[in-house]
Amino acid sequence: MQIILLDEARFDSFAINHPNHNYFQTSNYGRLMTKHGHNSYYLGLVDDIGNIKAATLIIVKNDKKEKRKMGYAPRGFLIDWNDDELVTNFTNGIKDFLSKRNFTYLKIDPLVVYKEHNTNGEENTFGESNTSLVQKLQGLGYIHMGYNNGFEAYNPRWNAITTLDNNIISLYNSISKEARDKIKDAAKMGNKVYKGSQNDITLLYNIINKKNPPIDYYLDYYQFFGQNSFEIYFNKLEPISYVNQSKTLYEKEEQRNNNLNMQMQDFNNPNKDQIINEKLKSDELLAKYKKNMLEASRLFQQYPSGIITAGVAIVKYGSKITFLASGVNESFKDEYPEYLLKWQLIDTFAKQGYKEVNLGGLTSNLKKDYESTVKTELANKIVEYVGEFDLVINKKAYYTGSKLTPILNWLNTPI
């Protein structure tokens, strides 16, 4: 077997059918990175009759000032990590191939599960685990960069995942009760989910409200992945629907409140304490629904055609969906539009036969800011991947460069 360069079509044909397929290991992503200052190479390990046994996209920063030539295989190789002989042959072949081209090292961050956790962060002892892979790769010359717990690496090691099920009731019950309650609340608010177009990318970018990466990043995703793989969706609050739903809820609760009030007048009622408690809760709901009616009327006057309250960009590849970026209008955060938007997409993708939604990266302590909370509450498991590895090609250049880096950083620090 030998390592050869593959053309994009042959690489993509192998990649889409591989069990570890992911959108990072595609020619779409390779061309995206080429536009952003990298060179992209597609390598495959082929047997004597030309069958591809493993493959990878490697991207290399196009910077002649860089002293150490580093390649990066985003989200690792497309390979059976349980086949020791195949991993050994591919590793040795890659090392030989890159050595002849003056590479110092190759970085990989495989989509291999190290541990699974529930959404409270507790380890799932019945879940997938690959604790032995780290030792196996270290034995082949890979340097493990550690079990980082934040966003220090190229890609986050901790991810919120929703495994899909075409039994929607089962899927719905697999997410947290907190998320289900918020979805129900948002559904009462006159919200509507719709798909955007390329012309709406600026609108999405304003909702995301993050300047890094710049808007060109999303425009390029649309260009290289296309409208059938890179999609954007919005949640729109329609004030007239909000007015009507608020009015209906208020009238129903008002009738219930009057009935409870009449029951309270019956001094012989044995359940009087329970009725009083229900009446107090009903009073609170009435006040809430009345407030909603007033707010809905104000919004209708201010935004008669509706207002966008949340947005999300996704990448579809194979059987997997990745939520690339999302945001919410801060003024409507407490109405939970992002929960409804993402749940309706999860529901739709499950019915279409997709198997997994990656809601995005987390820190190991499942930091409870708004963005992390949304991801965690809509997930049905937390996956911890094995992390980053450096495959050293030129030991002298690799270790000399590692020692010089902190010195050069110190020399270049402004006084």
N, C-alpha and C positions, 0 to 999 in steps of 0.2 A: 504493500500500500504506500501511497505517496501523497504529499500535499500539492495541490494545484490551485491556480487562480480560476475562479468561476466567473462566467458572465452573469449579469443581473437576473436574466430570465431563468437560468438554471438554478441559481441560488434561491430565488423566490419560490420556485417549484418545489424544492426540497424543504424550505423553511415552513411553508404554510401547512405541510403535512406532518411536521415534526411534533411530538407530544409537548415539547417545551416551547412551542411557537409563541412569539411575542413581538409587538410592533417595533421594538428596538432592533431586532434582527431581521430587517427588511431592506430592500433597495430603496424604498421610500425614505426611510430614516437615513440611509447612507447618502442619498442625494441632498436631503435637507442639511446634513452636516457638511457636505462638500461646499454648499453655498455659504456656510458659516465658518470658512477658514480651515477645513480639514480635507484630507485625502481619504477615500474610502476603498477598501479592498475586500474581496469576497474569496475566502479560502475554503477548500473542501478536501477531505481525506477520501481518496477513491481507491477501490480495490483494483485487481488486475484487469477486470473487464469494464471498469469505468463507473461502477456503482458508487454513489456518495454514501459514506458511512457516518460522517460528521461534517459540520461546516460552521463557519462563523463570519460575521462582518467585523472587520477591524478598522477603526478610524484613527487617523494620525494627524495631529495638529500640524498645519503647514506653516512652520515657524523656523526659519533658518538660524535664528539666534539661540534656539533651544539647544543646550549642550548635550542633553540626554534624549535620545530618540525613544519616545514612548508610544506604544500602541494601546488601544482600548477596545476590548470586545464587550460592548454594552449588554448587560444582563447575561453575560457568559456565553458559552458555546451551545450550539444545537447538537447535543450529544446525549447518549445514555450514560448518565453519571454512575450508574450501578455496574456498568461493564468495565471492569478494571483494565482489561487488556486494551480495549478501545480507547479509554482515557489516556493510558500510557502511550500508545502509538500516536495518538493525536497530539499529545503534549510534546513528545520528542520530535515529531514532524514539524510542529509549529516553531519550536526552538531552533531547529536547523534552518528552516525557511527564513525566519527573522534574523538569525545570526548572519546569514549571507548578505543581508540588507542593512547591516549595522544598527540594529535595534538594541537598546539597552535593556528594556523590559516591556512586558505586556501586562496590562491590568485587566482583570475580569471581576464581575460581581454576579455570579450565577443566580438564576431564579430557582434556587434549590432551598427548600424549607429546612431551617435549622430546628425550629420548634413552632408549635401552634399554641395559641392562647385563646381563652374566651374573651369577650369584650370587656371584662373587668381586669384583664391582664393576667389572670391565673393560667398557669400552664395546663394544657389539655394533654393528659398522659395517654389518651387514646388516639391522639392526632398523629399526623405525620412527623417524623423526626429523622435527621441525618447528622447525628453527632459525630459519626465516624468519617464523614467526607473530609472534614478539615485535616485530620491526621493523614488521610490518604493523599491529599493534594500536597501537604507539606513534605511527604516522602518523595514526591515527584519534583521537588524544587520550587514549589510555590511558597511565597511568604504570606501568611495570613495577617491582614492589617487590623485584626481585632474585632471584637463584638461591639462596635460603636452603637450608641443608643440615641443619637440625635440625627442631625442632617449634615454631618461632616463629610460624608462620602458622596460620590457622584450621584448615586440614587439611594433613597432611604432604605434602611434594612428592615424597618417595621412598616407593615402595610395593613390597612383595613380592607378586608375582602368580604364580599357577599357571594357565597356559592348559590347559584340559581337553581330553582326547582320549578318545573312547569305546573306543579300543584300550587297555585297562587296563595291559597289559604295557608298552606304549610310554610311557604316562603314568607308571607306576611308575619306569621307568628314566630319566625326565626329571628326577626330583628327585635330590638329592645321595646319594652312597653312604653318607654319615654318617647321613642320615635313614633310609635303607633298613635299615641295620644296627640302628638303634634301634627301628624298627618291628618287626623280627624278634624282638629281645630282649623287647619289651613283649608281643608275641603269645604268648610262652611263660609269661607270668606269671599266667594265669587272669583276664585282663581282659575286660570286656564293655562295649560301647558301647550306650547307650540314650537315648531322647528324653525330656526332662523336660516338665513342664507349668507353667502359671502359678504353681501352688503351690510350685514348686521354685526360683523366682527368688531367694528369700532364700538358699537353699543355694548357688546359683551366685554370688551376691554375696559370700558368705563365702569362697568359693574364689578369686575374683578378688582379694580382699584389698586393694582400693583404695577409699579413701573419696571420691575425686573421679573421676567424678560420683557423687552419692548413689544409693541404691537406687531412688528414685522414677524416675530416668532410665530404668532397665530396665523398671520397671512401666509407664511411659508408652509405651515402645516396643511393649510387648505390647498395650496398649490401642489405639494408633493404627495399628499395622501388622497386628495380628491374628495369630492362632496359625498361620496358613498362610504368613506372611511373616517374622515374628519367631519364631525357634525357639531352644531351648536343648538342649544335649546334654551327657551326662556319661560319664566312664569310671569303671567300678566294678570294683574288685578283689574277686573272689570267692574267699575263702581256701580253700574246699574244692577248687575247680578248681586253685588255685595249689599246694595240697598234692599233688594227683594228678599234675599236670604235672611238678612238681619231682621227685617219686618216680620217674616214668617216665624222665625225663632222667638222673637219677642211676643208675638200674639199667642203662640202655643204655650209659652212659659207663663204668660199673663193668665191664661185660662186655668192652667195647673195651679198657679199661685192663689187664684180665687177659690178653687176647690179646697185647697189646703186650709185656707182661712175659714171656710165654712166648717170644716171638720174640727178646727180648733175651738169653735163655739160649742161643740158638743162636750159638755163636762163629764159625760159618762163614757166617753171613748177611752178604752183601756190602753190605746197606743198613743196617748196624747203627747208624751215626751218625744216619741219618734216623729210624730207629725210636726211638732215645734221645730225639731232639727231640720226636717225637710223644708219647712217654710223658710227658715233662715237661709238655707242654701238656695232656695228658689228666689228669695229677695236679692241675693248676690248675683244670680244669673240674670234677673230682670235688669238690674243696674248695668251689668256688663252689656246686655243686648241693646239696651237703650243708648248706651255710649257708642256702641258699634253703629247703630242707625244714624246717629248724629255725625260720626266720623265718615260713614259711607256717603251721606248727603254732601258733606264738605268736599270729599274726594270727587264726587260726581260733578260738582260745580267747577272744581279746579282741573280735573283730568277727565273730561267727558268721554274721551276715546280709550281711557285706561292708562295704566302705568306699569312699567316693567319692574318687578320686585326681586327677581333672581335670574341667574344665568349659569350655564355650564357648557364647557367644551369637552367632547369625548373623542376617543379614537377606537374604532372597531377593527379588530383583526382576528381572523379565524373564529374561534369560539369564545373570545375574550373581549371585554369592554374595559377601557381605562378612562376614568374621569380625570382629564388632564388638568383642568383648572375650573374654578367656580367662584361665584361671589353673590352677595345679597345686598339689596338696598338697605342701608342702615336704619332708615326711618321705618322699615317694615319688618325688621328682623324678628320682633316679638310675635309676629303673625305666622312665622315658620314657613315662608314660601319655598325655601330651599329644600326642606324636608319633602314637601308635596312634589316638587319638581323632580327630585332624584328618585323618590319612590315610584312615581309614574313611569319613569324611564326604566327602572329596575323591573317593574311589572311587565312593561312592553318587551324588553329584551328577553326575559324569561319565556314569554309566550312565543317569541321568535326562535327559540332553541339555543340561545347563547348559554354558556355554562358558568361564567364568572364575571363579576364586576369588581375591578380594583378601584376603591374609593379614594385612594391616595395614601401618602406616607404619614407616619406618626413618629413621635418620640417614644422611648420605651416606657416612660411613666404615663403614657396616654394623656399628655397635658390637656387639661380641661379648658382650653380657650374655645371660642365659638366654633372655629373651623374644625378642630380636632374632635369636638363633641359631636358635630354632625356626622363625621366619618364613622366614629365609634358606634354611635347609636343606630346607624343604618346598616352596619356590618353584622355578619353572623359569626365571624371569627377574625382574629388578629394573627397575621403570619409574620414570623421572624425569619428572615433569610440568613444564609450562612455568612454573608459579608463579602468584603473585597479581598482579592489576592493579587500579589505581584509575581509574575513568572519571570525570574531573572534570566536574561539572555547574556549580558556582559557584566560579570560580577564586579570587575574593577571600576567600570564607569558607574554602575549602579550604586556601589557603596561609597565611592568618592563623592558622587553627586549628593548622596544623602547627608554626608558629613558637612559638605560645603553649604547646603541650603540655609541652615540657620545662621551661618556666618555671613552669607551674602545678604540675607534679610536684615541682619543687624547693621551691616555696612550701608545699606540703602535706606535705613530708617532716618527720617528727617530729625535734625536736632531741634 
